């Protein structure tokens, strides 16, 4: 088993095609085909299943891909660690929940690019459980979530607390107490979202019954609220964005407590200057929140 074989295997798995993998690696497809076959013979399993003109990774291939990602990530870490004093460079893969991506990160990402132009940032969004899995599997170098991560491979730091506001269309009338939400449609991210959990606990504490509709998009949530169809609970940054959507009012309640957000990374990758500088900038940007 050789490093180049692992790189070829990962490229084919990611691209779903030997031809596209060959273009990515700047080699001929026949070379990749032969090297993958040698790897399969050595492992004694089929790593891919042919489907039309493409390839689908097999169950054994998915298992092997997890180890391959770890091996390649460790090799990259070893290369980076040889020159720790060098300016950050290479790829930095950062993820975040959508509320952070919209309300918190645009200015910070711009600042990071100005400070470290040699770093290519790859940014993605997702729910907290997916982001956690991606950091554990080294698909991401770090991510921002609103739940304290609990995993033996994960380290984290508190970065800021999100103030939460109830929002509704100005035409829906003022929301001055929890009971004003009784019978009202409420649009929230699906089960598992910590902001939804905060709202559900708050409604339960005040014995308020409302229908909660699952919507996995703040843009759609704001659209529904703006139309007068119902209400929602959102971070303040999302509320500020809503001013461009329509006439939406925000309401603060003392017992709707802010939710702590965290930056997490895989602690098995001890040194990575591009990530470490991102954390430094993150802490500086939000030290007052």
N, C-alpha and C positions, 0 to 999 in steps of 0.2 A: 504494500500500500504506500503510495507516494503523495506528497503534498499536492502536486499538480493534478493527480486523479481526483482528490477531494475538491479542488477548485472547479474542475470540470463537472463533477457530479452536482455541486451546489448550483453552478450556472445553468445546467440542464433542468434541475428541479425548480429553480426560480423562473426560468424562461418558458418551461414547458415545451421546449423544442431544441433539438440538437443544432439545427441551422442557426437559430437566434443565439444560442450559446456560443457557437463558433464565431459569429460576428462580434460578440461581446469580448471574447478571449483572443480574437485575431489569429485564429488557426483554422484548419480545414475540418469540415464535419467528420470525415472518415477517421481522423485522428482521435476525436472525442469518442466516436462510436467504439473504436477498438479499445481505448483506455477504459471506458465504462464496462465493456464486456469482460476485460481482464479483472476489473474490480469486483464484478458480480461473481466471477469464477472463484476469486480468492475468498469472498465472503460466503459463498454457497447459497446465495439468494438472488432473486430478481429485484432490482431496485426500481424498475419502471414497468409500466403496462402500456403497450402500444394502443393508441386510440386514434383511428384515422391517420392523419399525417403528423399528429402530435404524440406526446408522451404524457402519461399520468403517473405520478409517483405512487409506488406500491406501499402497503402498510409497513413492510420491512424498510422500504426506502425512507418513509417518514421518520421511523425510529432512528435510522442511521443519519438522517439529515440533522437531527438534534445534536448528535455527537460531532458531526462535521462542522456545524456552526460554532460549537464551542472550541474545537481544535483550531479553526481558522481565526477565530477571535483572539485566542491565546497567542497565536503566531504574530498577529498584527500588534498585540500588546507588547510582545517581546521586542519587536522592531522599534516601536515607539519609545520603549523604555531605555534604549541605547543612547538616546540624546534627550534627556529630560529638560535640558536648559533651552532647547530650541523653541522657537515660536510655534504655537499650535498650528497644525495643518491637517490635511486629510478630510475625511468625512465625519460629521457629527450627526447622529440620528436621534432626534428628540421627539417625544410624543407628549400629548396633553389632552385632557378632557376639553370639550368644546368651549365651555365657559371661559377657561383660561386662555384658549387660543384666540377667542374673540375679544375678551375684555382686558387681558393682562399682558400678552406676549408681543404684540406687534412692535411696540417701541423698543422692547428689550432685544428682540431679534435684529432689529435695525442697528442698534448700538453694538451688538456683538459682531455683526458683519463689518462695521467700521473699525473696530478694534483688531479683529482677527480675519482679515480678508482672505487668507489662505485656507480657511476652513470652509468646506462646503456643507451647509446645513441641509439635512433632509428632515422635513417636519411632517408629522402625521397626527391625526386625532383619533380618539376611540373611547370606549367606556373604560372605567378604571380596571376592571378585571382583565380585559384584553391587553391594556397597556402593561399591567403587571406581568402577564405571561410573556409579552414581547421583551421586556427587560430581563426576565429570568432566562430566556432562550437566546439572549444577546442580539435579538433583532433590533432593539433600541439601546442606545447608550444611556438613556435616562428619560424620565417622564414625570409630568405633574399630574397628581390625582388629588381627590378630596377625601380620601380614606387613608388612615395610617396603614401602610403595607405590612402584612404579616407573612414573611417568608424567610427561611434561613439564609437564602442567597442575597437578600435585599437589604441595603442600607438606605436611610432616608433622613431628610432634614426638614423641619418646619420652615415654610417660606412666607405665608401670609394667611390671614383669615378673611373669608368672603362674607361681607355683609349681605343679608338676604332681604329682599323686598317682595311683598305681594303686589302684583300688577293687574290692572283691569282697564278696560276702555273707559274713557271719561264719561261715556253715555250710560255706563252701567250703574252709576251712582257711587257715592263715597263708601269705602269700606272702612268703618271706624272700629269694628270689633269682630272677633272670629265668627260670631253667629251670622254676620252679613254674608258669609260664604255658604250658608246652609242651602242645599238644593242647587247650588250653582255648579256648572261644569268647570272642571279644573284641568288644565293641560300640563302634563309633566313628562319628563323622561321616564322610560320604563323602570320596572322594579330593579333595585340594586343601586340606583342613583342616590347618593347621600343627601342631596337636596330634597329629593322626593321623600326620603325617609324622615328628614326633619319636618317637612310639612305634614306627613301622615301622623307623626307623633304629636305635633302641635294641635291638629284637628281632633285627635283622640282625647287629648288632655282637656280640650274645651267642649267635648261631646258634640262636635259638629259633624254632620253627615253630608258628604258631597261626592259626586261622581268624578273619578280621575281617569282621564283619557291618555293613553300612552302615545307620545310623539317624540321621536328621537332626533329632533332638530329644533334649535332655538329659532331659526328663521320661520319655521312653520308655526311654532308656539306663539311667537310675536304676531304673526299674521292672524291667527285665530283670536287672540286677545284683542288686537286692534279692531277686528270686525265686530266686537261686542259679543262674541260667542261664549266667553267665560273669563277665567282668571288663571294666574299661574304664580309660582314662587321662583324668583330668579336672583342670581348675584347682581350686585349693583352695576357692575360693568355691562351686563346684558341689558339692564334697564336703560343705561345711558345710550346704548345702541338703539333702543326702541324709539328714541325720539325721531329717528329718520324713517320709521315705519308708519307711524300714525299717532293719533291722540291716545296715549296710554298714560295712566296715572300710577304712581308708585306709593306704597304704604309701608311704613316701618312699625314693627311691633317689638317691644322690649324683650318679650319672651321667645322671639324667633332669633335664637342666638347665631352668631357668625360660625361658619364651618371652616375648620383648619385645612389648609392645603399643604401638600408635601411634594418635594422633589425626591425621586428615588433613583437608585442606580444599582447595578449588580456589583456587590462588594468583592467578587472574585476578580474583577478588573480593578486592581488597586490604583494604578496610575494611568491616566489618560489626560494629557494636558488640555486638549480641546474641551472635554467634558468638565474638567476641574475649573477652567476659566469661566465656563458657562455658569457653574454653580456660584463662583465668586461674584459674577455680575448679577446673578439672580438675587443673591443675598443683599447686595448693595442697593439694588433697585427697589426692593420691598422691605428694607430694614425698619421703616416707620409704620408698616401695616401689620 
